[in-house]
Amino acid sequence: MPTVYPIVPGHEIVGRVTKVGSAVTKFKPGNFAAVGCTVDSDSTCRECRAGLEQFCPNMTLTFNMPDKHLGGVNYCGHSESIVVDQRFVLRVPSNLNLAGVGRRCEEVLFKDRRCRCRSDAVMCILSSLTLLTDRQMPLVFYKRIFEGEIMQKRKLGKSNLEVSAIGLGCMGLSFGYGPAVDKQEAISLIRAAVERGVTFFDTAEVYGPFTNEEVVGEALAPFRSQVVIATKFGFKIDPKAERALSGTDSRPEHIKEVAEASLKRLKTDVIDLFYQHRVDPDVPIEDVAGTVKELIQQGKVKHFGLSEAGVKTIRRAHTVQPVAVLQSEYSLWWREPEADVIPMLEELGIGFVPFSPLGKGFLTGKISEDTKFDKGDFRNIVPRFLPENRKANQAVVDLLGSIAQKKRATPAQIALAWLLAQKPWIVPIPGTTKLHRVEENIGAAAVHLTPQDLRQIDNAASKITVQGARYPEELQKMVGR
């Protein structure tokens, strides 16, 4: 019988079982399983008796070295397949978080014990495993480090909408931060995020406009049943005009038109999460909620969301059609939702998806007062990004950097980990155009902030006054309505 561990260390090969032979009784397709490649304990030491065979001081195997079971075959990344005794096969929980596999072994915990290993951890991730019998497990093929990563899942409030703990905001691939990324590069990035365990992707018709939905739809088509796609309605859009956006439009007939167009661009038959992008002061929110309710009843939408809406509006909408998710800005340098919004969300059982969780890039520590933005980058008009304000706000980044150094993490990972620690129904959606940033952001889910860490962050942050408004006046008028 395989030992069941709460977590699998960096030396393990992990994958989802896709096929089983007739002799298999302990595993079935869909299980997550791991192969302990460095285990050959004598089952007599204290660690073994405690169920920690991986730490047996009498272990006879070493990583990538010959062993008696395999007849001298090197393995774990150096052969196409191996056969392992069934005692080395472990069942692992489906929400197992392996996002931090790039860290060193001593950072991995086993039942509150620390690994004594001081070597660099290596993780070989498989996209599939085939179990022939309970005594043999040929590993079908290897994929490179990080691929196929198993991400923690979270449920967004009471909606039963389950997504990866870290999502991906796709806007910046097509809109807002300068020239759009090449379409094939954008598709590759989104698919790489899926392969690394991300299941939650955010887009909108206004991003591009329209092109971002097209990219997201094409990228996710092969994985459609595995992912959650959120998009948005609520603006007047004229792509031929100098200014594509010309105010809000949440008239019921327009919402229905947007839904049909988004379904086509996203190459899907249902929108998982349909947000009102901004509250329309000319259309009662009850009419908006009622229209989305119709779309849900027709099977075209699964869940209703609001973005940057005020407390009273959310409550009114919720009485007509339950609001599954609120999306608004929230981060260490914009904490206004803590006053009224987050308590209300908790009361009603509504999930929270913070956009700009890294302060539009500032909290990564890669932006200084001297940074020059592309002429098409909307941060050029954001008061908070004026050079003098960037200089003053560096104190927030310095705070994150000090915590990151202690945790062997990055400032961005600490900023995201802080958000995850606020509520279990909060799922940030950092955006990026770079694969290494996707991997860095995913790694935030593995960063554990203790109550003491959180108090230290809050105490230090309370002494910092962030300079500059988060929006120019025209855009600020559209939030919190």
N, C-alpha and C positions, 0 to 999 in steps of 0.2 A: 504494500500500500504506500503510495507516495506521501512524503511528508508535506504538510500544508503550511506554507509560510505566509505571513501578512505582506511581505514584500520580497522582491527578488534582487539580489545584488548585481553589481556591475559586470560580473563574469558570466552571467547567464545568457543563454539563447532563448528568446521569448517569441511566441507567435500564437496565432489563433488556429485551432485545429479545424481543418477543412474536410478531411476525409479519414475514415477509420475502417480497419479491417474487421472481419467477422469475429475475430478472437478478442477484440477490445471490449472490455466491460466497464472500465473506470473513466473513460473519456468519451465524449461525443462531439460532433461538429459544432463549432461555436465556442467551445471551451477555450480559455487562455491557458497555455501550458508553457513550462520552461524546462530546459534540460540543464542539469548541473554538470558542467563539463570539467570541473576541477575537483570532483569529489571521489575519494576512495578512502573513506575513514575506516577505523577498526571498530567503531560502534561501542567503544568501552570508555572513552574519556568523558569528562564532565559536560563538555559542549555537546557531544553526541547524545548523551542521556537527556539533555535539556532540549533536544530537537534541533540543535545547531550543528549538524554534521559538516556544514561548509567550513566551520572553524576548527575542525579536528586537528590537534597538533601532530597527529600521527598520519596525516594525509600522505598518500604515496604519489599522487598526481600533481603535476604543475602545469600551468597554462601553456598550451601548444607544445606539449612534450609527449613522448610515447607513453602508452599505458598498457597494462596487462590485458584489459578487456578488449581493446581494439587491435591487439597484435602489432603494436608499434606504429599505428597510423597517427600522423599529426592531424589536428582538427581545429575547430573553432575559427573558421575563416580561411583555412588552408586546404580544404577539400570540398568537393561538391556535396557529399553526404556522409553521415556517420550513423552507426547503430549503437545505441546506448542501453545499458541495462535499465529495466523499468524503475528500479529504485532511484534512478537519477532523474526521473520525470516528476515534476511538481505541478499541481494545479494552482493557479494564481487567480486572484479576484479580477473581474472584468474591468473594474475602475482603477486598476493598478497604475500608479503614476511613475513612469520611467523618464520623465522629461529631463531629469538632471543627470543623465548618463555620462555627460562629459566631465562630471566632477570626479574627484578622487575617491578611492574606496572608503577611506575613513569617514566620508560624509554620509555613507549609507548605514541605516539603522536596521538591526534585526532584533525584534522584540525588546527594544530599548537597550540593546548592547551595541557597542561600536565595533566595526570590523577592525581587526588588528593589522590588516594589510596596509602597506604604505606605498604600493605601486599604483601607477595610473590605471584607472578602471577602463575596461574595454567592453562594449556591448555589441553583440552581433544580433540584429533584429531580423526575424523572418516574417514575410508576409503570409506564409502558410506552412503548416506542418501536416504530415501524414502519419498516422499511427496505424501500424500494421497489426501489432499485438500488444498486450500489456507489457511485454518484455522487450520490445524493440521499437525504436523510433528513428527511422531514417529522416534526416533533415533535408527537405527537398532542394532548397538552394539558399544561398546567403545573399543578403543585401547589405549595403554599406552601413556603417555606424549611423544611428539615428533614424534610419528608414523604418517605417512601420510602427513608430513609437506609440505606446499605449498611454492615452491621456486620461486624466481624471475627468469625470462627468459631473455636471451640476444640473439641477432642475430649476427652471426659472419660475419661482413662486409656486402657486397651486395649479398652474396650467398643465403640469405634467409634461412640459416641453423640456426635454433633456438634451443638453449640448455639451461640448467640450468646455473645460474650465476657462480656457483662453480661446476667443474667437479671432477672426481676421476681418478687419475693416478694409474693404476693397476700394474705397473711393479714390485713394491716392494713386492707384494704378492708371486712372483715366482722367482725373479731375482734381483741381484745387492746389496741387503742389508743384506746378510747372508742367512741362510737356508730358503727355501721356506716355506710358511705358509701351514698348513694342508689344503688339497683341500676343504673339506667340510666347514672348518672355513672361507676360502677365499670366497667361494660361499655365505655363510651366510652374510659376511661383505658387499659384493657387493649388495646383495638383500636388506640388511638393508639400504644401501645408496639410493636405488631406493625408498624404502618406506618413506624415509625422503626428497624426492623431487629431488634427483640428477638424471639427464637424460643424462649425457655426460660421457662416459667411454673410457679411452685410453689404448691401448695395442699395441703389435707388435709381429711379428713372432720370433724376436730375443730374446724376453724375455722368458727365460727358457733353451734353445730355445723351442718354440712351446707351452709349457705347459700353459703359461699365456693366450694365445688365447683360449685354451680349457676351462680353468676355467671361463673366461669371457663369452664365448659362452654358457656354461651350466648354469651359474648364471643368465644370462639375457634372456634366451629362453622364460620364462613365461611372460616377459615384452617387448618382441622384438619391438612391434609397438609403445611403449612409450619412447624408449631410442634411443640415437645416439651412435654408436660404431665407434671409430677411430682405425685403425691399420696401419701398415707400412711395406714397402718393401725396398730392396736396399743393403742387405748384402749377402756375401757368407757364408753359414752356413754348418758346418759339425759337427753334434752333437756327433759323435764318436771320433773326434780329441780332443787332450788335450786342444787346444784353439778352441772353436766352431766357432769363427768368424775369417775369413781370408781375410778381405778386403771388398770392396764394389762391388756390382753387380747389375746394373740397365739396363742390356740388355733387350730389349723389350720382348724376349721370356721368360726371367727369371721373369719379372714383371707379365706376364700372368700366369706363373706357381705358383707364390706366391699368386696371387689373388684367384686362384682355391683352393689352399690348405687352405688359410685363411677362405674362405667361408665355407669350411667343418668344420674346427676347431671351428669357431664361430657359427656354427649351424644356418646359415642364408642364404638367397638367394641374399643379396646385402650388400655391404660394404658402410656405410654411408660416411666415410671420409678415403681416401687412401693416406697416406703420403709417399713421398720418404724420407727414414730415414736419409740418408746423401747423399749429392751430389756425384755422381760418376764422377771423372775426365776423365774417359775413354769413357763415353757415353754422347753425346750432350744432353743438357737438353731439346731441342726441340723434340728429339726422345722419351724421357721419357714422356713428356707432351702429345705427340701424342699417345703413347701407352695407357695412362690412359684415354685419350679422347675416344679411341676405346672401352675400358671397360665401360665407361659411356654410350656410344651409345648402347652397348649390354645389358645395364641394370644391370651390375654386380657391378658397383660403382656409387655412387651419386655425390661425390665431390672429388676434387684433392687438396692435400696439400703438402707443403714442410716443411722440418725440418732443422733448422740451416743453411739455405741457405743464400748466399749473395745477395745484392740488384740487381746486374746485372743479376744474374741467375734467380731471381724471375721475373724480367721484361721480360726476354727472354721466360721463360716458359709461362708466362701470355698471350703472343701474340698467342700461339698455343692452349692452354686450360686454361680458367680462373682459377687462383689459388684462392681457397676459403679461405684457412687458412694457416698461417705460424705458426709452433710450434718451439719456441726457448726458451732458458733460459732467464728469466727476473725476477728481484726481486730488493729489496732495496740494495742488495749487488752485483748485476750484472746489471748495467744500460746501457751497451753499445748499446742496440737496440734503445735507445732514439735519438742517433746522426743521423743515416741515415735510419734505418729499419722502425721505426714507422711512420715517415713522408711519406715514400714511400707506406706503407700499407694503410695509410689514403687516399693517392692520388688515389690508385688503387681500394679501397674498399675491401681490404682483411682483414679478421678477424685475431686476434692474440691470440694464446693459449700458455701462459708461462708455461713451465715445471719447476720443482724445484722452485716454487714460494716462498717456505719457506727455500731456501738455503740448500737443501738436509737435512733439519731438523734443521739446526743451528739456524734459526731465531725463532724457537719455544722457545728458552731459556732453553731447556732441555739438551744441549750439552755444556760441558766445556772442558778446556784444559786437564782435567783428565779422560775424557770419553774414554773407551776402546771399540773399534768396533770388531765385529766378524771377524774372519780371512777371511771370504768370502765377507766381505763388501767392495765395491769398493772405499769407502771414504778413505780407508787406503792408496791409491795411489794418492789421490787428494792433491796437494800442499796446498790448502786453509785449509785443515783439519790437517795439521801438528800442534802439540800441541802449538808451539810458535805463530802460526798464529791464532789459535782459541783464544788464550789469547788476542792477539792484536785486534781481530775482535769482542770481547765482547762488544765493544763500540756501535756497531750497535744494538745488542740485548738490551742493556741498554736504548738506545733511544726508541725502540719499547715498552719496559717495562714502561717507563715514560708516554708515550701516552696511553698505555693500562690501566694504573691505573686511569687516568682521565676519560676514557671511560667505565670503569668497564668491560673491555674486557681482552683478553690475547694477548701476543706479536704476536702469530701466526695470530690471528684475525686482528690485526692492519696491519700486513704485507700483508694479503690478501685484506683487505679493501683498502689499499693504491693502490694496483694493479687495483682493480675494479674502483677506482676513476680516473685513468689515462685516460681511453677511454671507451665508452659504448660498444665497440666491442672486449673488452679483456675478456677472460674467463680463469682463472687459473685452473690448474688440480693438486692440492696437492695430494700426495699419502700417504697412511698410512696402517698399518695392524691392527689398533685398532679402535673399534667402537666409543669410546668416542672422539677420534681425528676426526673421520668423523663428529660427531655432533659439535665439536668445530669449525672445518673448515666451515661447513655450516653456523654457527652462524656469520661468518664474513660478510655475505651478509646483516646482520641487523645492522652492525656498520656504522654509518654515520660520515664521516670525513668532517669537514667544510673546506672552503678555507683557513681559518686561521690555522687549524690543518695541512693541506697539506703544507702550507708555513713553518710552524714550523719544520715539518719532513724534508723537502728539505733543509732548512737552516742548520739544525743540521747535516744531512747526508753529506752535502757538505764539512764539516770540518773533516770528517772521511775518512781516506785512508784505504781501505780494503786490507788486506795482503794476498798474495798467489794467484797463478793462479787457475782458476776454473777447469782446466783439466791438466793432465800430457801432455807433449809435443806431444806424439804420437797421442793422441785423439784430441788435439787442432788443429792439421793440417787438421782435417776433417770438421771443421766448417767454416762458412762464405765464402764458395767457390762459 
